[in-house]
Amino acid sequence: MRIADLGDVALHYREDGDPDGAPVVLANALGTDLRIWDEVVALLPPGLRAIRYDKRGHGLSSCPPGPYSMGALVRDAERLLDFLGVTDCVFVGLSVGGMIAQGLAVKRLDQVRAMVLSNTAAKIGTPAIWADRIEAVRKGGIAALADATMDRWFARPFRESPDCLLWRAMLTRQPVEGYLGCCAAISGTDFYTPTSGLTLPTLAIAGSEDGSTPPDLVRETAALIKGSRFHLIRGAGHLPCVDRPGDYTEVLTGFLKEIGHV
């Protein structure tokens, strides 16, 4: 287990692959930890330095009191990459991880040379939607919305498989304070204007069965960035790295080769 002590927060991270290779940083969704990338990392081509981490309030990272701001989540990623000496990475962000990617690219182009915006958007939901979710968790814990979350995360065939139980358990075992803190960060974020100024190489990935960030929302965000590419994975939900890891890695690897990162 590796922990980066950044002062006000301690982030759990993991590195795989070639320590001297081109860095690929993977940031995961609300209510998940770095294990969602297990199968993708195992399928990546050799010669890459794959870095993943648990954002604050998730997994084995520390859980400071909430609410959090998106600025704090972006700053955590920035400080982790400085801690690890990472520059010119490809930042792969899923859901809230994709919002972190956008914020970090605006702030630190020395750290981010390209982005993969996976199942994400410049703005996700509305403050009212997030307020309702926060209230539901305060009353009944994360378990109160676990079934509805599985419906948004996965298409029916995957939801009906035994594997779905593993991801439901991951969700319900996240610290409540951390989950609520990140809900507040997403609720307060609108990156339409800053993201529209970005010009770095960008791949946007959507799942046809995604109930959290539908394809049209992902496509709309991709359109903000000059020269970006959009790819739809059919049959995939909100976490295509989980329910379609082979397809996901194939698309990701193609992008890395296209921009000369591998």
Buried (B, 14 or more C-beta within 10 A) or exposed (E): EEEBEBEEBBBBBBBBBEEEBBBBBBBBBBBBBBBBBBBBBEBBEEEBBBBBBBBBBBBBBBBBEBBBBBEBBBBBBBBBBBEBEBEEBBBBBBBBBBBBBBBBBBBBBEBBBBBBBBBBBBBBBEEEEBEEBBEBBEEEEBEBBBEEBBBBBBBEEBBEEEEBEEBBEBBBEBBBBBBBBBBBBBBBBEBEEBBEEBEBBBBBBBBBBBBBBBBEBBBBBBEBBEEBBBBBBEBBBBBBBBBBBEBBBEBBBEBBEEBEBB
